[in-house]
Amino acid sequence: MLRFYKKMRNFFLYICLFLLAPVGAGGKEFTLVIDPGHGGKDPGALGSIAKEKNINLAVALKVGELIAERHGDVRVIYTRRNDHFVDLDERAGIANRNKADLFISIHANALSRKDIKGTETYTLGLARTDENLQVAMRENAAILLENDYMQKYEGFNPHSTESYIIFEFMQNRHVEQSISFASQVQKEFIAARRINRGVRQAGFLVLRKTSMPSALVELGYISNAEEEHYMTSAAGQTQLSKALCEAFTRFKREYDHKQGTAKITAPTTAPTQPAARKEVYPTTDGRTVYKVQILASGRKLPAKARVLKGYSHTRYYVENGMYKYTYGETTDIMEIKAIRKKVSRDFKDAFIIAITDGEKTIVR
Ligand SMILES: [Zn+2]
């Protein structure tokens, strides 16, 4: 079974490599997804005059415009272009479906202490300070406005410290590039004379669900009068956008350089069928196979990993760059329900998935 998974994964990778092969003389097109945080019914942090959602959108659109002007080979996609609410997993979904090469989420920060100001750029990871955790908690709370968030985020509670343990296993393969981009952002903010609060890590759901290098930028503190004024002014927004565009340009230069030294060539006998958008699951000849999903991890876990709690017959599948671990396998729904009940003593958020002809659904 595991070998079959691997085979399918390799096949999928093969198709991906084919799609990644250079197009035209200018090389492969680079896809950038810009995500203006919040929107619609979710205003984000509130200043004395401004709403975070409006600052995020104004800066995001400006950055995208500057980048599109400067880089003919970059396709810019926004998760929203106007004032409406978009679910966090949909924001990541837009990036994943478009096979983005970089995902930038744009936000503004807030604290009850009004004197604190400055910029921070986050990459995905386990928060090492309470302060960073608080930022992630505030940003993740956006899911509470979504329908069905318990199911969608697998029981994640944005306000519970315990929920954030999942980010301990988030050291995925994009960490290095994400940090590299985040560092460029902070460098450019320093050049623009903003106060540098550094590159940090915390558990942001929107970053967790993306499967490419990603960063979340906090442009400044809306709770600080001076920065609120700066971020709502056209001059401030332009300066911040230029800094982000510059950071992107540096990141892209490095990216192009790496692409050049490690050229990917399309196999001469490349599969001709269109690449599957769907994730690859083993086909089941029309039968439905049920499994209990117990855990998701950013990397492949060793068989005896502590988090698997001694369960030895676990299997995994890969979805959006995440390794999803399952336990049990049966065509009998009653049997899988019994297994889930047993397993939920150790994995309280365990849920049932059904696989029919390569298609996964969550059983409610
Ligand atoms: Zn925000």
Residues whose N, C-alpha, C, O or C-beta is under 5 A from the ligand:
A	BS01	ZN	G37 G44 H107 A108 E139
